[in-house]
Amino acid sequence: MITPTKEPVGSATPDVTIIGANDSRQNRTREMQLIPEALARAHMHDRLREAQEDRQSARLLAARRMQRRAERASLRARRALAMAVMH
């Protein structure tokens, strides 16, 4: 009569191995299902950052335009004052 061999202490039993494999498989499946969501979130983050940069550059352009307009108005006022003082 052959007696079943005992496994060493701390070794994985078949049940634990199967359960562990199933858990691992489920985790991978869950992670795979979450990949599109993570990609969409990253894509949205990139689009928001680009939109913010676009708004910032638009504000900078508008500020430069207003500065040039103010400088031209200042020059016109200075010329008008000079003409008034001369005559």
ABEGO torsion letter per residue (X at the ends): XBBBBBBBBGBBBAAAAAAAAAAAAAAAAAAAAAAAAAAAAAAAAAAAAAAAAAAAAAAAAAAAAAAAAAAAAAAAAAAAAAAAAAX
